[in-house]
Amino acid sequence: MKKIILVLFVVFIVSCQNSKQEESIILSPTAEAIKNYKINFQWSEGYEAWSKVPTTEDYHMVAPNLGLEATGPEEIEKIIFGFVSETELKQELVDIVELGNYITCFLKLTTKTGEVFDGVEVFQVDDEGRVTKIWAL
């Protein structure tokens, strides 16, 4: 009887572990678009690849540590992606988390000079799933 209980206990524990591993987090279409952009990021494609993510016409991005700020697609392309091209910035998505109207990306960033640093980008989205604000920290 003890052996049967022990076997059942082990089977129960193993099945619980497997179910935890099989759980996958479901992201909204906007978060999936951001994730896809970050995973496939190439600085040389810049704004063209980013433009596949839904945004409002007047979305705003601020990167306070870099002294960058831009509003709307034209400024974002010129200022933000100008910086990305100039530094040949490489991004590696470490994790993406979505909570309500916020999507957070944890990144490893590398410049053309080999400088490596951690970064966090927080995207605020409206009720229609369009990016309205981005904080690059």
Protein Blocks (a to p, Z undefined) as FASTA:
>chain_A
ZZmmmmmmmmmmmmmmmmmmmpccdddfklmmmmmmmmmgcfklmmmmmmmpccdfkbcc
ddfknopacedjklmmmmmmmmmmmnopacddfbdcdehjbccdddddddfkopacdddd
dddddfkopafbdcdZZ
